[in-house]
Amino acid sequence: LMSSGKPDVLATLRVPGTDLSFTTGVRRKTRNPVWKESGGGEYEAADDKDPGEIEVIVESSGVGGRKKIGAGILKLTTVRREFRVRHWLMLRDDNRKKVGFVCVVACWTHDPKLVFDPFAGPVQYKNRLQNELQIAVYRARGLPHREGALDTSLPN
């Protein structure tokens, strides 16, 4: 955290067990950063298995490197197909203490290029498999202004 009491913050979104991950840029000296950054990639969601989760880690960045402020989890079962859904996640530190909120946007889509098979029969789009996950981090609110402090106001 900076001496002004406001952190320089960044966020990392990842799907554990996959290569699907991205990190935002750093937002300077703010407890309420706005990122509006997105990523995504190939990730299949079959109907017969749990699709997993997105882990969001918010960190402060400073001279001594990065320090975790808190993390939140979004279960991918709550993400809808072909429809962007915004979720406010509660951030918790390593001691499970509430340390703010982060807004994540997610959507399952189908990209036919990811399932191209030049030797298969006719292309069928009837029961398209969700094969691409698009995720974005919009903003965070109520991050601590100093270690251990918490703004308990709820996000809009």
Residue pairs with C-beta under 8 A, 6 or more apart in sequence:
1 7
1 60
1 62
1 67
1 144
1 146
1 147
2 8
2 29
2 62
4 29
5 145
5 146
6 29
6 30
6 31
6 145
7 29
7 30
7 31
7 60
7 61
7 62
7 69
7 143
7 144
8 26
8 27
8 28
8 29
8 60
8 61
8 62
9 26
9 27
9 30
9 33
9 58
9 59
9 60
9 61
9 69
9 140
9 143
10 23
10 24
10 25
10 26
10 27
10 58
10 59
10 61
10 66
11 23
11 24
11 33
11 35
11 56
11 57
11 58
11 59
11 102
11 137
11 140
12 21
12 22
12 23
12 24
12 56
12 57
12 59
13 21
13 22
13 23
13 39
13 54
13 55
13 56
13 104
13 135
13 137
14 20
14 21
14 22
14 54
14 55
14 57
15 21
15 43
15 52
15 53
15 54
15 55
15 76
15 133
16 52
16 53
16 55
17 52
18 43
18 52
19 41
20 39
20 40
20 41
20 42
20 43
20 133
20 135
21 39
22 37
22 38
22 39
22 135
24 35
24 37
24 137
25 35
25 37
26 61
27 33
27 34
27 35
30 143
31 100
31 141
31 142
31 143
31 144
31 145
31 151
32 139
32 140
32 141
32 142
32 143
33 139
33 140
33 143
34 138
34 139
35 137
35 138
35 139
36 136
36 138
36 139
37 136
37 137
38 105
38 134
38 135
38 136
38 137
39 134
39 135
39 136
40 132
40 133
40 134
40 135
41 132
41 133
42 111
42 114
42 131
42 132
43 131
43 132
43 133
44 129
44 130
44 131
45 51
45 76
45 108
45 129
45 130
45 131
45 133
46 129
50 77
51 76
51 77
51 79
52 76
53 73
53 74
53 75
53 76
54 73
54 74
54 76
54 104
54 106
54 135
55 71
55 72
55 73
56 71
56 72
56 73
56 74
56 89
56 91
56 102
56 104
56 137
57 68
57 70
57 71
58 68
58 69
58 70
58 71
58 91
58 100
58 102
58 140
58 143
59 66
59 67
59 68
59 69
60 66
60 67
60 69
68 93
68 94
69 91
69 93
69 99
69 100
69 143
69 144
70 91
70 92
70 93
70 99
70 100
70 143
71 91
71 92
72 89
72 90
72 91
72 92
72 101
72 102
72 104
73 89
74 87
74 89
74 104
74 106
76 106
76 133
78 85
78 87
79 85
79 106
79 107
79 108
79 133
80 107
80 108
81 107
81 108
81 109
81 110
81 130
82 107
82 108
82 109
82 110
83 107
84 105
84 106
84 107
84 134
85 105
85 106
85 107
86 103
86 104
86 105
86 138
87 103
87 104
87 105
87 106
88 101
88 102
88 103
88 155
89 101
89 102
89 103
89 104
90 98
90 100
90 101
91 98
91 99
91 100
91 101
91 102
91 140
91 143
92 98
92 99
93 99
97 150
98 150
98 152
99 143
99 144
99 150
100 140
100 141
100 142
100 143
100 144
100 150
100 151
101 140
101 141
101 142
101 154
101 155
102 137
102 139
102 140
102 141
103 137
103 138
103 139
103 140
103 141
103 155
104 135
104 136
104 137
104 138
105 135
105 136
105 137
105 138
106 133
106 134
106 135
106 136
107 133
107 134
108 130
108 132
108 133
108 134
109 130
109 131
109 132
109 133
109 134
110 125
110 128
110 129
110 130
110 131
110 132
111 131
111 132
112 123
112 125
112 128
114 131
114 132
115 129
115 131
141 151
141 153
141 155
142 150
142 151
142 152
142 153
142 155
143 151
144 150
144 151
145 151
